[in-house]
Amino acid sequence: MSNSAEKQLERENEIRFLTLSDTYKDVYGKPTTEADEKYLQSSVKDIVSKVQKDEWDPKEVVRAYGRRALEAHEQTRCLSEILLD
């Protein structure tokens, strides 16, 4: 198996784990939600401000972007590394 094929298999196994395992399926095994959109539509400046003021949970922001990244990868195979949670 080539290095490229090994890397693809590793990436797909990581995605499978995030979307199907009992540990993460409730976080990454579902599509983005309406609640996620407030994070995804905000500027970095606004996100930082709201997190610093404890108005938003930073984990929820990262998880929203993680769900969006997994959706994009499903369509385009754009991710090279999976570093979520």
N, C-alpha and C positions, 0 to 999 in steps of 0.2 A: 504494500500500500504506500503510495506517495505521501510526502509530507503534507501536501495540499489536501489530499483525501482524508488523511488523519485529522487535520485541523477542522475540516468540514464536519466530520463525524463527532469530534469533540464538541463543537459548537452546537450541533443538533441535539446531542445528549444533554448538554447544559440547558437548552431551551425546553426540552422534554421534561427535565427535572423541575424547572421553574413553573411550568404550566400544568404539570400533572401530579406532582408529589403532594402529599398531605401537608407538608411544611409550607409550600408556597402557592398552591393552586388557587387559594382564595385571593391572593394578591395579584399574581401574574397570569393566572389561567382564565381570566375574563377580559373582555375588551375595555377600552377606556370608557369612563362614565361621564355623565353631565357634570358631576362634581369635579372630575379631573380637568374639565375644560377651563375652570377658573385659573388653574395653575398654568396650563398649556397656552392660554391666551395672554398671559401676563408677561410683562417685560422682566428682565433679570433684576433690574433696579427695584421693581415692585415686589418681586418674590423675596429678595434679600430683606427689604424693609419689613414685610409682613412676618417673615420668619424671625427676624430680630426682635420684633414687638410681641412675639409669641401669639400672633394671630393665626399663623399657619404652622402645622407640624412639618418639619423638614422631611421626615420619612414619607409623608403622604405626597409631597411634591416630587421626590425622587421616584416613588412608585408610579405616579402618574406618567412621568417621563419614561420610565421603564416599560410600562404597558404600551405606550405609544411607539417606543423603539421596537418592541416585539411585533407590533402590528405592521410597522414599516418593513421589518425584516421578512415577514411572511410574504409580502408583496414583491420585494426587490432583492432579498438576500444581501442586504447592505451592512450587516454587522460583522465585524471581524473578531471582536472580543465581547464576551457577555460578562459584565461586572455589575450585577444588580444585587442589592441588599448586602 
